[in-house]
Amino acid sequence: MPESDAKKAVLHKCLLGKGDARAIVVEATGLVELLRQIHNLSFVATAALGRLVMASMMMAAQEKGERARVTLKIEGDGPLGEIVADAERAGSVRGYVSKPWVELPLSEEGKWDVSAGVGKKGYLTVIKDVGLKEPVVSRVPLISGEIAEDIAYYYVKSEQMPTAVMLGVLQRPSLGVISAGGVMVQLMPGADEAFAEMLEELLKKHGSVSRLAESSQSPRDILETIFDGIDKKWLDSLTFEFGCRCSRKLAEALLLSTSEGEEANDVIEVRCHFCNRVYSFSRDEIKKLKGGE
């Protein structure tokens, strides 16, 4: 990957077979590593946020309109707390974990225990802003905390669309994120049942998408490997990079909406959850904002 693209995520879409299924693949190694650095994430927090961010990109890629945006919010009873990912189809993505330094023992399978970090009780909220008067908001209970399973459950429950999701983030101590990838496969209405069963078996056979991302030369290779021998009609491709919409104006608006600073210290700081940027305001600035002398 060229140096200039090292922190970007690349996404491809295709139809499988005779159009009975739609597949989406994303490779986001550099982007997830950047998020790890921005938020100083623990291993388990990196795995959780990386998975949710990749899911948000794949979901945003399905919406029409360049400014379409999908926000995913997980509120589980695990120690990581709230996890948020926000992706615009135009190519901007961001996210955060409310408790980014939580670390947990490996799972019985020797993997980062995302399910334990997220928790098995709680909710996944999906917010789709596609340019209507109000965003479309859906909320479903978590079924496992594994994120991929919870996203698949959302599609079945809220959109009545059979969906399989694979998400993975491979990390090594002192090296950071080695690979990060995601695959989403959705059956089209009237899909052949035998074809659907074959796709399911192939996905089970290639269970680790992060390993595939590590060994593949391009994101397309991941789908070529999983669905070897199946006809593919490649559709559009998208590129995502980290981007935050915070600004000093928004920080000012936040201060105006609260009582923060009215009896305050010499300096008040407003920190953005998504990028950790800090906006500082002196006591005099706060008085002027609030219409004081």
ZAVOKOL-745914 format. One record per residue (C-alpha): x negated, y, z negated. Coordinates in steps of 0.25 Angstrom, whole numbers, padded with zeros to 4 digits, always signed. Each point is the difference from the previous one (the first is absolute). Example, Ala and Ser with C-alpha at 12.3 -4.5 7.8 and 13.67 -1.06 7.14 Angstrom:
BEGIN
-0049-0018-0031;-0006+0014+0002;
This chain:
BEGIN
+0000+0000+0000;-0006+0014+0004;-0005+0008-0012;+0011+0011+0002;+0011-0011-0001;-0006-0007-0012;+0011+0006-0009;+0012-0002+0009;+0010-0011+0001;+0004-0006+0013;+0014-0006+0003;+0005-0008+0012;+0014-0005+0003;+0004-0012+0010;+0012-0009+0003;-0002-0015-0001;+0005-0011+0009;+0012+0005+0008;+0002+0012-0009;+0006-0009-0011;-0009+0007-0011;-0008+0013-0002;-0014+0000-0006;-0007+0011-0006;-0015+0000-0005;-0008+0010-0007;-0015+0000-0004;-0003+0011-0010;-0013-0004-0007;-0006+0014+0001;+0012+0007-0004;+0003-0009-0013;-0015+0002-0004;+0002+0015+0001;+0012-0001-0009;-0008-0008-0010;-0011+0011+0000;+0010+0011-0001;+0008-0006-0012;-0012-0007-0006;+0009-0013+0000;-0002-0013-0007;-0001-0013+0008;+0015-0003-0003;+0004+0014+0003;-0007+0000+0013;+0007-0013+0004;+0013+0005-0004;-0001+0014+0007;-0006-0005+0012;+0011-0010+0002;+0011+0010-0002;-0007+0010+0009;-0001-0010+0011;+0015-0003-0001;+0003+0014+0001;-0007+0002+0013;+0006-0012+0006;+0014+0005-0004;-0002+0014+0005;-0005-0006+0013;+0014-0005+0003;+0007+0013-0002;+0003+0009+0012;-0005+0014+0000;-0015+0005-0003;+0004+0007-0013;+0007-0013-0005;-0005-0003-0014;+0002-0012-0009;-0003+0001-0015;-0001-0013-0009;+0000+0001-0015;-0002-0012-0009;+0005+0001-0015;-0004-0013-0006;-0002-0004-0015;-0014-0003+0002;-0012+0008-0005;-0003+0007+0013;+0013+0009-0001;+0005+0007+0012;-0006-0003+0013;+0004+0009+0012;-0004+0000+0015;+0005+0010+0010;-0003-0001+0015;+0004+0009+0012;+0002-0006+0014;-0009+0011+0005;-0012-0006-0007;-0001+0005-0014;+0000-0009-0012;-0002+0002-0015;+0002-0007-0013;-0003-0001-0015;+0001-0009-0012;+0005+0006-0013;-0010-0008-0009;-0012-0002+0010;-0010-0006-0010;+0007-0012-0005;-0007-0013+0003;+0005-0014-0002;-0006-0014+0000;+0000-0007+0013;+0013-0009+0003;-0001-0015+0000;-0003+0000+0015;-0012+0009-0003;+0006+0012+0006;+0003+0014-0005;+0013-0001-0008;+0008+0010+0007;+0013-0006-0005;-0004+0001-0015;-0004+0014+0003;+0013+0004+0006;+0009-0008-0009;+0011-0009+0004;+0011+0009-0005;+0003+0013+0006;+0004+0006+0014;-0005+0003+0014;+0005+0013+0005;+0000+0003+0015;+0002+0014+0005;+0001+0002+0015;+0000+0015+0005;+0003-0001+0015;+0005+0014+0002;+0014-0001-0005;+0006+0010-0010;-0004-0009-0011;-0010-0012-0001;+0005-0014-0001;-0003-0006-0014;+0001-0015-0003;-0004-0007-0013;-0001-0015-0002;-0005-0007-0012;-0014-0006+0000;+0000-0015+0002;-0015-0003-0003;-0009+0012-0001;-0008-0006+0012;+0004+0012+0009;+0000-0007+0013;+0012-0009-0006;+0007+0012-0005;-0001+0007+0013;+0005-0012+0007;+0012-0001-0010;+0003+0015+0003;+0002-0003+0015;+0009-0012-0003;+0008+0007-0011;+0001+0014+0006;-0001-0002+0015;+0004-0014+0002;-0012-0003+0008;-0008-0013-0002;-0014+0005-0003;-0014-0006-0003;-0011+0009-0006;-0014-0003-0003;-0009+0010-0007;-0014-0002-0005;-0012+0008-0005;-0013-0007-0002;-0010+0007-0010;-0014-0003-0005;-0007+0006-0012;-0009+0011+0003;+0004-0001+0015;+0014+0005-0001;+0011-0003+0010;-0005-0010+0010;+0012-0002+0008;+0015+0004-0001;+0011-0005+0010;+0015-0002+0001;+0009-0007+0009;+0015+0001+0001;+0009-0009+0009;+0015+0002+0002;+0010-0008+0007;+0009+0006+0010;+0015-0002+0000;+0003-0014+0007;-0014-0005-0001;-0003-0014+0003;+0000-0008-0013;-0011-0010+0004;-0009+0012+0004;+0003+0006-0013;-0004-0012-0007;-0013-0001+0008;-0004+0014-0004;+0002-0002-0014;-0009-0013+0000;-0011+0008+0008;+0001+0011-0011;-0001-0010-0011;-0012-0006+0007;-0008+0013+0000;+0003+0005-0014;-0011+0010-0002;+0002+0012+0008;-0012+0007-0007;-0009-0011+0005;+0005+0001+0014;-0002+0015-0001;-0014-0003-0004;-0004-0009+0011;+0008+0007+0011;-0006+0010+0010;+0013+0008+0001;+0014+0000-0006;+0006-0007+0012;-0009-0012-0002;+0007-0003-0013;+0013-0002+0007;-0007-0007+0012;-0006-0010-0011;+0013-0002-0007;+0009-0002+0012;-0010-0006+0009;+0007-0005+0013;+0012+0008-0002;+0004+0010+0010;-0002+0015-0005;+0005+0012+0006;-0008+0011-0006;+0007+0013-0003;-0005+0013-0005;-0012+0003-0010;-0001+0010-0011;-0012+0005-0008;+0002+0005-0015;-0010+0008-0009;+0001+0005-0014;+0007+0013-0001;+0007+0008-0011;+0010+0011+0001;-0003+0007-0013;-0004+0015+0000;-0001+0011-0009;+0013+0005+0003;+0007-0013-0004;-0008+0001-0013;+0005+0014-0002;+0014-0005+0002;-0002-0011-0010;-0005+0010-0010;+0012+0009+0002;+0010-0012-0002;-0006-0003-0014;-0003+0007-0013;-0015-0004+0002;-0009+0012-0003;+0009+0009-0007;-0007-0002-0013;-0013-0005+0006;-0014-0002+0001;-0009+0010+0008;+0001-0010+0012;+0011-0010+0004;-0003-0011+0010;+0009-0007+0009;-0005-0013+0005;+0006-0007+0013;+0003-0015-0003;-0003-0004+0014;-0014+0007+0003;-0004+0004-0014;-0002+0014+0005;+0000+0010-0012;+0007+0014+0001;-0004+0010-0011;+0008+0012-0004;-0005+0010-0010;+0010+0006-0011;+0001+0013+0008;+0003-0008+0013;+0011-0008-0007;+0006+0013-0006;+0001+0006+0014;+0006-0012+0006;+0011+0000-0011;+0002+0015+0002;-0007+0004-0013;-0008+0013-0002;
